[in-house]
């Protein structure tokens, strides 16, 4: 596993210290969890943006989506 160094605002560092102490978890575990969630979300955003930018993408209206979702 690699070691990374980061700088964070004092207030954020204090909150992280407090959360780690209160939960008996390491600060690293909070940072890893947050970064993992961010990277997963960012990956989804990048996929969505690439689809939006695709000139050959097929677009459907909101009404079409509703009709397809609520078919009997």
Buried (B, 14 or more C-beta within 10 A) or exposed (E): EEEEEEEEEEEEEEEBEEEBEEEEEEEEEBBEEEEEEEEEEEEEEEEEEEEEEEEEEEEEEEEEEEEEEEEE
